[in-house]
Amino acid sequence: MKFLIIFILILVVLSWFFRMIMGYFARNFFNITGQATRQKTQHKTKTRKQGDVHIDQQPARDKKIKDDVGEYVDYEEIK
């Protein structure tokens, strides 16, 4: 019985400790990525001059079918 109580107590303490450590790492990770994102957007706005045109999207590429794909074969439905 004493072993079971100690085991449960250790599990509770470890889960609390793990939750605290993972919370710290998650907060730190999101702060770092947020700072990197802010720096990128600030860099983009600083390098552009007023009146410059900047396009963020690439035009959609046309899907072209090659001529040597094959030829159309007419078929008849058999009932």
N, C-alpha and C positions, 0 to 999 in steps of 0.2 A: 504494500500500500504506500509506503514511504517513497519507493522508487517511482511509482506512478505520479505522485504529487510533484516530485522534483522534476520528472520528465515534462509534465504539463507546464510547470513554471518556467523551465528552460525554453520550451517552445514559444511561450507567450513573450518572454524577454527577447528571444531571437527574432520573432516576427516584428516586434516593436522596433528593434534595432535595425532590421532590414528595411522597414518602411521609412525610417528616418534617413538612412543612408541613401536609399533610392530616391527619396524626395529631394535630397540635396543635389544628387547627380542630375536629376531631371531638371531642376531649377537652373543649375549651372549650364547645362546643355542648351536649354531654351534661351537663356540670356546671351550665350555666345552666338548662337545662330541668329538671334534677333539683332545683335550688334552688327554682325556681318551683313545682314540684309539692309540695315539702315545705312551702313557705309557704302554699299553698292548703289543704293538709290541716291544718296547724297553725291556720290562721285558722278553719276549720270547727269544729275541736274547741274553740277558745277561745270562740266565740260561742254555743255551745250550753250551756244550763244543765242541771243535773242534774234529771231528771224530765220534760224536754221531749220531745215525740214529733216525730220527723223522718222523713219518707218520701222515699227517694231515687228511687223508680220512679213513673212515671206509669201510671195504669191503662190497660189495653188498650182501644182504642176498638172498639165494635161496628160491624161492617160492615152498613150498612143498605142495602137495595135500595129504590130509589124506586118508587112505585106506577105511575108513568107510563113504566116501562121497556118494557112490551109485555105481550102476553098469551101464554099457553101455546097452542101449536098441536100438536094430536095428528097424528101422521103414520103412514102404513102403509108397511111395507117391501115393495118390489116386487122379485120374484125373476126 
